[in-house]
């Protein structure tokens, strides 16, 4: 199997908080698909829910990253891209140790949220951020 194109779709922190993580994930998927050239004729979707409003035929695959090379590759690309984004954000938000934890809820990251509050890059809908204050 050879990839013809690969694109990243993102949803902002505000979009995630406004619509919820699942709907924001679908939005990001649609954005990535819209940027593909050529446009795919068929989409595999990791999970059990179809992408709402996608005009391309699609098939859901539960545990798709274990069953499909294409889904596994897309998952790896997305994770590497996100980890690199966290590394790029780390100097701007040094209190949260993003270079080490990549934004995941490690013990050290949770302590930083309690001590310093959430930055504008933290999702307010994520439970550890709900009770913390806001920093810019």
C-alpha positions in Angstrom: 0.0 0.0 0.0 1.3 3.5 -0.9 -0.1 6.8 0.3 -0.9 9.3 -2.4 -1.4 12.2 0.0 -1.5 12.8 3.7 -3.0 15.8 5.5 -3.5 16.9 9.1 -6.8 18.4 10.2 -7.1 20.3 13.5 -9.8 21.7 15.7 -9.0 24.6 18.0 -9.1 24.5 21.8 -12.2 26.7 21.6 -13.9 24.4 19.1 -13.2 21.4 21.3 -14.7 23.1 24.3 -17.7 24.4 22.4 -18.7 21.3 20.6 -17.1 18.4 22.6 -14.0 16.3 21.8 -15.9 13.8 19.6 -17.5 16.4 17.4 -14.3 18.4 17.2 -12.5 15.2 16.1 -15.0 14.7 13.3 -14.5 18.3 12.3 -10.7 17.8 12.2 -11.2 14.7 10.1 -13.4 16.5 7.6 -10.8 19.3 7.4 -8.0 16.8 6.7 -10.1 14.9 4.1 -11.1 18.2 2.4 -7.4 19.0 1.8 -6.5 15.6 0.2 -5.5 15.6 -3.4 -6.9 13.8 -5.1 -10.1 13.5 -3.0 -10.5 9.9 -1.8 -13.4 7.8 -3.1 -13.7 6.0 0.2 -12.8 6.6 3.9 -12.0 4.2 6.7 -12.8 5.7 10.1 -11.3 4.4 13.3 -14.0 3.7 15.8 -17.7 2.9 15.7 -19.1 6.3 14.5 -19.3 7.6 11.0 -18.2 11.2 10.3 -21.4 13.2 10.1 -22.0 15.1 6.9 -19.1 13.5 5.0 -20.2 13.1 1.4 -17.6 10.3 0.7 -18.6 6.7 1.4 -17.1 5.6 4.6 -16.7 2.5 6.8 -16.1 2.5 10.5 -13.6 0.0 11.9 -13.5 -0.6 15.7 -9.9 -0.8 16.8 -9.0 0.2 13.3 -5.4 0.9 14.2 -5.0 -2.8 14.9 -6.9 -4.0 11.8 -5.9 -1.6 9.1 -2.4 -0.5 8.0 -3.9 2.8 6.6 -5.6 3.6 9.9 -2.5 2.7 11.9 -0.3 4.9 9.7 -2.8 7.8 10.0 -2.9 7.4 13.8 0.9 7.4 14.0 1.2 10.5 11.8 -1.4 12.3 13.9 0.3 11.5 17.2 3.7 12.5 16.0 2.3 15.8 14.6 0.6 16.5 17.9 3.7 15.6 20.0 5.7 18.0 17.8 3.1 20.7 18.3 3.4 20.3 22.1 7.2 20.5 21.8 6.8 23.8 19.8 4.5 25.2 22.4 6.7 24.2 25.3 8.9 27.3 25.3 5.8 29.6 25.4 4.3 27.6 28.3 7.3 26.4 30.4 5.3 25.9 33.6 3.6 22.8 32.2 6.7 20.8 31.0 5.0 20.1 27.6 8.3 19.0 26.0 8.3 16.0 28.4 4.6 15.2 28.8 3.3 16.3 25.4 0.2 17.7 27.0 -0.9 14.4 28.5 -2.2 14.4 32.1 0.9 13.2 33.9 1.2 13.8 37.6 3.6 16.7 37.0 1.3 18.3 34.5 -1.7 18.0 36.9 0.3 19.6 39.7 1.2 22.5 37.4 -2.5 23.0 36.5 -3.3 23.1 40.2 -0.5 25.5 41.0 -0.6 27.8 38.0 -4.0 27.3 36.5 -4.8 26.5 32.9 -3.2 28.3 29.9 -5.2 29.3 26.8 -4.0 26.1 25.2 -5.7 23.9 27.8 -9.2 22.6 27.1 -11.6 23.8 29.7 -13.8 20.8 29.1 -10.9 18.5 30.3 -11.7 17.8 33.9 -8.3 18.7 35.4 -8.7 22.2 33.8 -12.3 22.9 35.0 -11.2 23.6 38.5 -8.0 25.4 37.7 -7.7 29.1 37.0 -6.9 30.7 33.7 -3.6 32.0 32.5 -2.8 33.4 29.1 
